[in-house]
Amino acid sequence: MNLKKIYLYFGASVSKTLDDDVEQYAINYECSIEKAHCDWFNLVISGLLEVKDKDNRSKLDDFFGWHNQRFWLSPKLTYNTHLINGKRYPLLIFNNEYASHQFSDDTLYIDDELIYSLGNEIQSDFGVEFLRFDRR
């Protein structure tokens, strides 16, 4: 099994509310809007990775379960940034292309449809534009 990583690229805010929150964060922490935007996104993603329920599952784990009606655990997720025209934007990296089943050795291939669904859900819920993804 060739384990490629999945890179999800995000861009600027698509929400006036997020713009206001990021601006206030920049003021509070005396940093640039660019840094505030990336820091805010990292905080949101960190919240999705926190274990939230009695079954030791995070909201990100639940995302995979919602789409497949089983108890899937997300592959490890790392936050980073990428550049567009000299500005930094959020980047999420899954360390492989498979979610694992919580109670067996089964795996779920994270196909393009699932990635688009996740990216679009993050855009819809948190107001950060989902640009594209790639595997490498």
ZIHUDA-V308670 format. One record per residue. N is the residue number from 1. SS is DSSP state (H for helix, E for strand, - for the rest). PSI is psi in radians with two decimals (NA if undefined). OMEGA is omega in whole degrees, -180 to 180 (* if undefined). Layout:
# ZIHUDA-V308670
n: <N & N>
ss: <SS & SS>
psi: <PSI & PSI>
omega: <OMEGA & OMEGA>
This chain:
# ZIHUDA-V308670
n: <1 & 2 & 3 & 4 & 5 & 6 & 7 & 8 & 9 & 10 & 11 & 12 & 13 & 14 & 15 & 16 & 17 & 18 & 19 & 20 & 21 & 22 & 23 & 24 & 25 & 26 & 27 & 28 & 29 & 30 & 31 & 32 & 33 & 34 & 35 & 36 & 37 & 38 & 39 & 40 & 41 & 42 & 43 & 44 & 45 & 46 & 47 & 48 & 49 & 50 & 51 & 52 & 53 & 54 & 55 & 56 & 57 & 58 & 59 & 60 & 61 & 62 & 63 & 64 & 65 & 66 & 67 & 68 & 69 & 70 & 71 & 72 & 73 & 74 & 75 & 76 & 77 & 78 & 79 & 80 & 81 & 82 & 83 & 84 & 85 & 86 & 87 & 88 & 89 & 90 & 91 & 92 & 93 & 94 & 95 & 96 & 97 & 98 & 99 & 100 & 101 & 102 & 103 & 104 & 105 & 106 & 107 & 108 & 109 & 110 & 111 & 112 & 113 & 114 & 115 & 116 & 117 & 118 & 119 & 120 & 121 & 122 & 123 & 124 & 125 & 126 & 127 & 128 & 129 & 130 & 131 & 132 & 133 & 134 & 135 & 136>
ss: <- & - & - & - & - & E & E & E & E & E & E & E & E & - & - & H & H & H & H & H & H & H & H & H & H & H & H & H & - & - & - & - & H & H & H & H & H & H & H & H & H & H & H & H & H & H & H & H & H & - & E & - & - & - & - & - & - & E & H & H & H & H & H & H & H & H & H & H & - & - & - & E & E & - & - & - & E & E & E & E & E & E & E & E & - & - & E & E & E & E & E & E & E & E & - & - & - & E & E & E & E & - & - & - & - & - & E & E & E & - & - & H & H & H & H & H & H & H & H & H & H & H & H & H & H & H & - & E & E & E & E & E & E & E & E & ->
psi: <2.04 & 1.95 & 1.70 & 2.73 & 2.72 & 2.18 & 2.11 & 2.08 & 2.26 & 2.79 & -2.42 & 3.01 & 2.52 & 0.39 & 2.25 & -0.68 & -0.78 & -0.74 & -0.79 & -0.76 & -0.74 & -0.72 & -0.74 & -0.68 & -0.78 & -0.70 & -0.84 & -0.67 & 0.15 & 1.01 & 3.01 & 2.77 & -0.70 & -0.85 & -0.72 & -0.73 & -0.83 & -0.73 & -0.78 & -0.80 & -0.75 & -0.72 & -0.74 & -0.84 & -0.69 & -0.67 & -0.64 & -0.43 & -0.24 & 2.46 & 2.23 & -0.24 & 3.04 & -0.33 & 0.18 & 0.71 & 2.54 & 2.97 & -0.57 & -0.71 & -0.76 & -0.57 & -0.82 & -0.64 & -0.69 & -0.62 & -0.17 & 0.05 & 0.53 & 3.01 & 1.42 & 2.52 & 2.31 & 2.54 & 2.84 & 2.40 & 2.34 & 2.47 & 2.46 & -2.95 & 2.85 & 2.85 & 2.42 & 2.04 & 0.74 & 0.01 & 2.53 & 2.42 & 2.80 & 2.56 & 2.26 & 2.46 & 2.03 & 2.35 & -0.18 & -3.14 & 0.31 & 2.33 & 2.61 & 2.58 & 2.42 & -0.51 & 0.20 & -3.06 & 0.13 & 2.64 & 2.73 & 2.10 & 2.25 & 1.67 & 3.02 & -0.71 & -0.73 & -0.67 & -0.80 & -0.69 & -0.80 & -0.85 & -0.77 & -0.59 & -0.73 & -0.75 & -0.82 & -0.77 & -0.58 & -0.08 & 0.37 & 2.18 & 2.22 & 2.09 & -0.91 & 3.12 & 2.85 & 2.88 & 2.35 & NA>
omega: <178 & -176 & 175 & 173 & 176 & -179 & 177 & -176 & 178 & -177 & -175 & 176 & 173 & -175 & 177 & 178 & 178 & 178 & 180 & 180 & -180 & 178 & 179 & 177 & 180 & 178 & -177 & -176 & 177 & 179 & 180 & 175 & 179 & 179 & 180 & 179 & -180 & 179 & -180 & 180 & 178 & 178 & 179 & -179 & 177 & 177 & 178 & -177 & 180 & 176 & -173 & -175 & -176 & 180 & 178 & -177 & 176 & 176 & 178 & 175 & -180 & 178 & -180 & 178 & 180 & -176 & -176 & 176 & 177 & -179 & 180 & 175 & -179 & 169 & 179 & -179 & 179 & 176 & 174 & 176 & 175 & -178 & 169 & -180 & 176 & 179 & -179 & 178 & -177 & 177 & 175 & -178 & 170 & -174 & 172 & -173 & -175 & 167 & 180 & 178 & -175 & -172 & 179 & 177 & -180 & 175 & 178 & 175 & 180 & -175 & -177 & -179 & 180 & 178 & 178 & 179 & 179 & -180 & 180 & 177 & 177 & 178 & -179 & -176 & -171 & 172 & 178 & -174 & 173 & -174 & -175 & 173 & 169 & 179 & 175 & *>
